[in-house]
Amino acid sequence: MSPEMIGFLMIGAMLAGIFIGFPISFTLLFLGLVFGYWGFGELVFYLMTLQFNASMMEQTLAAVPLFVFMGIMMEQANLMERLFDAVQKMLARVRGSLYLAVMFVATIFAAATGIVGASVTILGIMAGKSMTRSGYDVKLSSGLIAAGGTLGILIPPSIMLVVMGPVLEVPVTTLFAAAIVPGIMLALLFTGYAMVRCMINPALGPALPPEEHPANMREVWVQFFQGLVPPAVLVLAALGSIVFGLATPTEGAACGAAGSLALTAAYGRLTRANLKDALIRTLEISVLILFLVAASNFFGAVFARLGTPTMLTELLLGLDLNAYVMLFIIMALIFVLGWPLEWVPIVLIVVPFLLPLVDKLGFDKAWFGILVAVNLQTAWLSPPVAMSAYFLKGVVPQWELTEIYKGMMQFMGLQLLGLVLIVAFPGIALWLPAYIYGK
């Protein structure tokens, strides 16, 4: 059997193993060894050593545990609840005020944590009861919370973009800069949609009852700045130092982690139990991601050595399709795979296989990376697997799962609109990197 066909069998075995439920990292490692030994013999053991060593020596990936720790500590500082309560009171007389408050806090929290599950859970805890009590529409409320939570995938400093940078061979700083405008655009699309719906039908988001209006606006403004300024300064300092080249991603992440620790202590939330919980959660998430990075690098190297990616690229290019038709096929594949799989295996396994084709088609890799990120945001809202629905249902049990699904589908349509806009107008993603770095 030819090495290329062995590569096809390896991909089939990988998909079967993942869908059966085997641990992804160990599946990739085992299949890489077995099919690599079948395809080119004992060289596979040297290749495994080389790839694992290269993964461990990749300095950019050191930012992953630091950003994870920063996000968890910001979550424990309880700042988002304070900020949400203040924004809610400031806009008490505005129809749909809770939608505005949710998206404002979601955008800030996306920059602070980058963990979708944490974002959706916190937003659900903060806003779910208030929205139910105020008579807000369940579908619109649940869809907005779930969509707002997915912004953490895209808005820097995103853990996914840190991992994606070495895969695409694009500087993480460039990806961060490229993601800022699309992230803000999506947040504005979500907010605008909710507010227009409220203008058409005020019953979807009535103003808060008079008894919930604040008696002292000065106290509300103080609470607002106490909730907004510290995390905003911390995120902007960490992100700004990276984007403007004052610090490497790892150095910026270290400063952010140290700042989040100091901030949690300043707000009286730093206890031995909280710190221990944050460290354990950071360890769990980081080991999951980093071991998968090493295993997928090895698996990808075996697959490339077998020659299957080159054969696939030549086969697809031989179809003589328009470049944007090919891009549509690639995006459709990532969208479908995003239903059963999380972003980690897609970014580390699927994207490297597609890169030779992307290179041949002449697409900018940073732009392609942002398209993948927005596409994977959409996958978080795609029933029936959509994890955001289960996170939200867990913290707001009175909302029916079918209603949550219906709400998420509306915002999935808005994310697809955002994806189309970025394809049609690449400058949405590429303008800021070109302005900052002169490329």
Salt bridges, closest charged atoms under 4 A:
GLU75 OE1 - ARG281 NH2 3.23
ASP85 OD2 - LYS89 NZ 3.12
GLU169 OE1 - LYS365 NZ 3.92
GLU212 OE2 - ARG133 NE 3.22
ASP277 OD2 - ARG281 NH1 3.64
ASP359 OD1 - LYS365 NZ 3.67
GLU403 OE1 - LYS139 NZ 3.69
GLU403 OE2 - LYS406 NZ 3.89
